[in-house]
Amino acid sequence: MQRAQGINQQISRLREDIDIWGSIHQQLEDTAAMLELAVEEDEFNTFQPELEKELQLLLRQVEKLEFAMMLNGEHDENNAIVEIQAGAGGIDARDWANSLLRMYLRWAEKRRFETEIIEINTAEEAGINSATFLIKGKYAYGYMRAEAGVHRLVRLSPFDFNHRRHTSFASVSVTPEISDTIEVQINPDDLRIDTYRSGGAGGQHVNRTDSAVRITHIPTGITAQCQNERSQHRNRDTAMKVLRSRLYEYYRSQQNEELAKLKGERQDISFGSQIRSYTFHPYRLVKDLRTNVETGNVDAVMDGDIDPFIEAYLKML
């Protein structure tokens, strides 16, 4: 059943591509006919505003398709499994991890991608220790792989009574959701399955449940957990899906050293390893250290406006 759904999704995506190219071709023919009419009737000035409008629309659509063609990696079209982990910086880092979670959820919403919180580990004081969530949509992984790495925050800490400037870090790991048509050998005897009561603040992120599941692949030590559903069976299915993706990545990296491409190089979540800096004080600036793309509109970035960083990075590859 799941395999059939995957095939149907592929067919739907191919039809969408065909429809887009057909629409552009039709628009090009209509614009060419308008230009021919303008020349024949010697009224180019009359048609010029409409022609320019149509050409600009075509240009934007072609640029969008050209960029999509750059996302030609083996798994770029797949959904993305994203993990955020608080790093150095104490309570500020945990609050920062929560801010990054919100940023990515807002980005996905703007792109009309679906999101699903798989697991979230809230901190006692504020923020989160970690979170794992799924972004569903065409090229979700292709885009999100640009975000893999360490993200640094500099600000006046709201948790410091002296209101001093603090630097904190959080890491983002991204893996493609692996289709059921790709076989990953998992021996059931190699799995340890634990159930527990989920924690967290509840609300929009997680439902309180007695049926949270953690699966550990004993030979590698790789784990996956899910607490999003009230059904233990559904939590187990989701955790297995995440585990399959992580094991696929692990084995692939063992075979051909592709780990850096699929998930980003794993580094210490601290000074000297960041891919992007978010400075709130003494000035306001977000700068990607790989591409040097920067903006002073920090609020827009934290509200999900991260496409300029993603696109610049992907064009650089």
C-alpha positions in Angstrom: 0.0 0.0 0.0 2.7 2.5 1.0 4.7 1.5 -2.1 1.7 2.2 -4.3 1.3 5.6 -2.7 4.9 6.4 -3.4 4.5 5.5 -7.1 1.3 7.6 -7.3 3.2 10.5 -5.8 6.0 10.1 -8.4 3.3 10.1 -11.2 1.7 13.2 -9.7 5.0 15.0 -9.6 5.8 14.1 -13.3 2.4 15.3 -14.4 3.0 18.5 -12.5 6.3 19.0 -14.4 4.6 18.3 -17.7 1.8 20.8 -16.9 4.3 23.5 -16.0 6.3 23.1 -19.2 3.1 23.0 -21.2 1.9 26.2 -19.6 5.2 28.0 -20.3 5.1 26.8 -23.9 1.6 28.1 -24.3 2.4 31.5 -22.8 5.4 31.8 -25.1 3.3 31.1 -28.1 0.7 33.7 -27.0 3.3 36.3 -26.3 4.9 35.7 -29.7 1.5 36.0 -31.4 0.9 39.3 -29.6 4.3 40.6 -30.7 3.6 39.6 -34.3 0.3 41.4 -34.2 1.9 44.5 -32.7 4.5 44.6 -35.6 1.9 43.9 -38.3 -0.4 46.7 -37.1 2.5 49.0 -36.3 1.2 49.6 -32.8 4.2 48.3 -30.8 3.8 51.2 -28.3 0.3 50.2 -27.6 1.2 46.6 -26.9 4.5 47.3 -25.2 3.2 47.4 -21.5 1.4 44.1 -21.9 4.3 42.5 -23.7 6.7 43.5 -21.0 4.4 42.2 -18.3 4.1 38.8 -20.1 7.8 38.6 -20.7 8.6 39.3 -17.0 6.2 36.6 -16.0 7.8 34.1 -18.4 11.3 35.0 -17.2 10.3 34.4 -13.5 8.8 31.0 -14.4 11.8 30.0 -16.5 14.2 31.1 -13.7 12.2 29.0 -11.2 12.4 26.0 -13.4 16.1 26.5 -14.1 16.7 26.5 -10.3 14.6 23.4 -9.8 16.7 21.7 -12.5 19.7 22.3 -10.2 18.0 20.1 -7.6 19.0 16.9 -9.4 20.5 14.9 -6.6 19.4 11.4 -6.0 17.0 12.3 -3.2 16.4 16.0 -3.8 12.8 15.5 -4.6 12.1 13.6 -1.4 10.5 14.8 1.8 13.0 16.0 4.4 13.5 14.7 8.0 15.0 17.6 10.0 16.6 17.3 13.4 17.5 20.4 15.5 19.8 19.9 18.5 20.7 22.6 21.1 24.4 23.1 21.5 26.8 25.2 23.6 25.1 28.1 25.3 23.0 26.6 28.1 19.4 27.9 28.3 20.0 30.4 25.5 21.0 27.6 23.2 17.8 25.7 24.0 15.7 28.8 23.4 17.6 29.3 20.2 16.9 25.7 19.0 13.2 26.4 19.6 13.4 29.6 17.6 15.0 27.7 14.7 12.2 25.2 14.8 9.7 28.0 14.5 11.7 29.5 11.6 11.7 26.3 9.6 8.0 25.6 10.2 7.2 29.1 9.0 9.4 28.7 5.9 7.6 25.4 5.1 4.2 27.0 5.6 5.1 29.8 3.2 6.1 27.2 0.6 2.9 25.3 1.2 4.8 22.3 2.4 3.2 20.1 5.0 5.0 19.6 8.3 4.7 16.9 11.0 6.4 17.0 14.4 7.8 13.5 15.0 9.6 14.1 18.4 10.3 17.1 20.6 12.3 17.1 23.8 11.4 20.3 25.7 13.8 21.8 28.2 12.8 22.5 31.8 13.7 26.2 31.9 12.8 27.3 28.3 13.1 26.1 24.7 13.9 22.6 23.5 16.8 20.2 23.8 16.0 18.7 20.4 13.3 18.2 17.9 12.7 16.0 14.9 10.1 16.9 12.2 9.2 16.0 8.7 8.7 18.4 5.8 6.5 17.0 3.1 6.7 18.5 -0.4 8.5 18.3 -3.8 12.2 19.2 -3.3 11.8 19.5 0.4 15.1 17.7 1.0 16.8 19.5 -2.0 16.1 22.8 -0.4 16.6 21.9 3.3 20.0 20.2 2.8 21.3 23.8 2.5 20.5 24.3 6.1 22.5 21.4 7.5 25.1 22.7 9.9 25.7 24.8 13.0 23.7 28.0 13.5 25.1 30.7 15.8 23.1 33.3 17.7 24.5 36.5 19.3 22.1 38.5 21.4 21.4 40.2 24.8 20.2 37.2 26.8 16.7 37.5 28.2 17.7 34.9 30.8 20.7 36.9 32.2 19.7 39.2 35.0 22.6 41.4 34.0 21.3 41.5 30.4 24.7 40.6 29.0 25.5 39.5 25.5 25.5 35.8 25.0 26.5 33.5 22.1 24.7 30.2 21.7 24.6 27.5 19.1 22.2 24.9 17.6 22.8 22.3 14.9 20.5 21.3 12.1 20.7 17.8 10.5 18.8 16.9 7.4 18.1 13.5 5.8 15.9 12.5 3.0 12.8 10.5 3.7 13.6 7.2 2.1 11.0 5.6 -0.2 9.7 2.1 0.7 10.9 1.1 -2.8 14.5 1.4 -1.6 15.5 -1.6 0.5 17.3 -1.2 3.8 18.2 -4.4 5.5 17.2 -4.3 9.1 17.3 -7.5 11.2 14.5 -7.4 13.8 16.8 -9.0 16.3 19.1 -5.9 16.1 16.4 -3.6 17.3 15.5 -2.6 20.9 12.1 -1.0 21.2 11.2 1.0 24.3 7.9 2.7 25.1 7.5 5.6 27.4 5.3 8.5 28.4 6.0 11.6 26.3 7.0 14.8 27.9 7.0 18.3 26.6 4.8 21.3 26.7 2.0 19.9 24.5 0.1 22.5 22.6 0.9 22.9 18.9 4.0 20.7 19.0 3.1 17.4 20.7 0.1 15.6 22.2 0.7 14.0 25.6 0.5 10.3 25.2 1.4 7.1 27.0 2.5 5.5 23.8 5.8 7.2 22.8 8.2 4.8 21.1 12.0 4.8 20.9 13.8 2.3 18.6 17.5 1.6 18.9 19.5 -0.1 16.2 21.9 -2.0 18.5 24.8 -2.6 16.0 25.2 1.1 15.1 23.6 2.8 18.1 21.4 4.8 15.8 18.1 5.7 17.4 14.7 7.1 16.3 11.7 8.1 18.4 8.2 9.4 17.9 5.7 10.7 20.4 3.4 12.6 18.1 0.5 10.2 17.9 -1.7 8.7 20.6 -1.4 5.3 19.0 1.7 3.3 19.9 1.4 1.5 16.6 1.5 4.7 14.6 4.4 6.1 16.6 6.3 2.8 16.0 5.7 3.1 12.2 6.9 6.7 12.2 10.0 5.9 14.3 10.8 3.0 11.9 10.5 5.3 8.9 13.0 7.7 10.5 15.3 4.9 11.5 15.3 3.5 8.0 16.3 6.9 6.6 19.1 7.3 9.2 20.4 3.8 8.6 20.3 4.3 4.8 22.4 7.4 5.3 24.8 5.6 7.6 25.4 2.7 5.3 25.6 4.9 2.2 28.3 7.0 3.9 30.2 3.9 4.9 30.2 2.8 1.2 31.0 5.9 -0.7 31.6 8.8 1.8 28.4 10.6 0.9 27.5 11.6 4.4 28.5 15.2 4.0 26.2 15.5 1.0 23.2 13.9 2.6 23.4 15.3 6.1 26.2 17.9 6.3 29.5 17.3 8.1 29.0 16.6 11.8 30.9 19.2 13.8 31.0 20.4 17.4 28.0 22.6 18.1 30.1 25.5 19.3 32.6 28.2 18.2 34.3 27.9 14.8 31.9 25.4 13.2 28.9 27.6 12.3 27.6 28.0 8.8 25.5 31.0 9.6 25.5 33.7 12.2 22.4 35.5 13.5 23.4 38.7 15.3 20.8 40.6 17.3 23.2 42.8 19.2 25.1 45.1 19.0 23.8 45.3 15.4 21.2 43.3 13.5 22.5 41.0 10.8 22.1 37.5 9.5 25.1 36.3 7.5 25.8 33.0 5.8 29.5 32.3 6.2 29.6 29.9 3.2 28.2 32.3 0.6 28.6 35.7 2.3 24.9 36.4 1.6 23.6 38.7 4.4 20.6 40.8 5.4 19.8 43.2 8.2 16.1 42.2 8.2 16.5 39.7 11.1 12.8 39.6 11.9 11.9 38.5 8.4 14.5 35.7 8.5 13.2 34.4 11.8 9.8 34.5 10.3 10.9 32.0 7.6 12.4 34.2 4.9 15.5 32.1 4.3 15.2 31.4 0.6 18.0 33.8 -0.4 20.4 31.8 1.8 19.2 28.5 0.5 19.3 29.5 -3.2 22.8 31.1 -2.9 24.2 28.0 -1.3 22.7 25.6 -3.9 23.9 27.8 -6.8 27.4 27.6 -5.3 27.5 23.8 -5.4 
